[in-house]
């Protein structure tokens, strides 16, 4: 996404402002990104960022519970919020003439969230119920166990929703301290895209946000995950009769030189992905994992995944086993495919297709003013706007040799964490006595 026509400024309280006007349609999208997610959490407080995100929908004195949503709906807009590993964001997309409402809502949310004790306890029950609902899926449980096993120190090992024990013990005081520490102008980025006048928008943002105190300097996140020295394995058993296979390798962060070769490799293995919250995925039937596992009826699906993050993350491979197939069979075939890339490389045609499809998915995930604002703020959090501006250029610079090289570096047995979900009736099958 080229970032031409961009205007940037910073208010005196530290709020970063990114504006990208466009007259293509009479709509505008306003986002506030906070540099806080599960990455910023410590044991005992996991899930607190996600919980605070929920509480900021529970009202202020000016906008009682539910009033945010009703005001946006009456104005003909849409709104939402989200928490991920590296950040939290809220947005409103409205007719351009009503965008002031978004600024009023978000400035009020930033400074005046109530954290009513009864609402806090009610939301505890909601979030625990949400977590317990996810736990009904054995695939979810396996992914969570795999992620926890892959990390020994870094907070990326914690689920964004938090561990259940922490959700049961976090207090209203904990939530308030987290809110007052991280949800501040000096830790936030305001992004506006769409139909507006830049000087007028700067004045509006200053009027709504300028008087909010900057807030304290948040504690830095300095933990670096140690290099994995040995293979790790997780075996989960349950009542679901379907088997699941997952595999994770430690790989670099978004700003590393190997990021884009790994993105292309991900596409070669299982198809291009949009990588954003609004991105889709390309048809994977001609890609390597589909051909090796699904076409041969060893699994009913197969995919890989790798996305941008502030710190080194995981490149994952996952599959759902077909009836009668063992995990050993699936794991052997996956390693055969990875070894082919390492030893024989990939073809020029595969690289060209992967780059073309990834570009298309990226274009799709940044076509509207809402998506464009998301990418501007997300990129500033996990990397920089220059990273976003050079996205297509860096993608198209990936070579056959680059893809083979990163496969050789990161796909090793000592760098892998493997997860098997096995139905209980399998007993000690597959050498698992």
TAFENTA-V507384 format. One line per field, one symbol per residue. ss: DSSP state (H for helix, E for strand, L for the rest). burial: 1 if it has 16 or more other C-alpha atoms within 10 Angstrom, else 0. Layout:
# TAFENTA-V507384
ss=???
burial=???
This chain:
# TAFENTA-V507384
ss=LLLLLEEEEELLLLLEEEEEELLLLLEEEEEEEELLLHHHLLLLLLLHHHHHHHHLLLLLLLLLLLHHHHHHHHLLLEEEEEELLLLEEEEEEEEHHHHHHHHHHHHHHHHHLLLLHHHHHHHHHHHHHHHHHHHLLHHHHHHHHHHHHHLLLLHHHLLLLLLHHHHHHLLHHHHHHHHHHHLLHHHEEEEEEELLLHHHHHHHHHHHHLLLLLLLLLLLLLLLLLLLLLLEEEEEEELLLLLEEEEEEEELLLLLLLHHHHHHHHHHHHLLELLLLLLLELLLLLLHHHHHHHLLLLEEEEEEELLLLLLLEEEEEEEEELLLLLHHHHHHHHHHHHHHHHHHLLLHHHHHHHHHHHHHHHHHLLLLHHHHHHHHHHHHHHLLHHHHHLHHHHHHLLLHHHHHHHHHHHLLHHHEEEEEEEEHHHLLLLLLL
burial=1000000001101111111111000011111111111111100011111111111111110010101110010010111011111111111111110110111011111110111000010011001100100000011011111111111001111111111100100111001001101111111111111111000011001101110101100100000010010001110110010111111111111110011111111111111111110011110100111111110001101111111111111111111111000110011011000110110011000111111111111111110111111111111111101011101100110111011111110111001111111110000000000
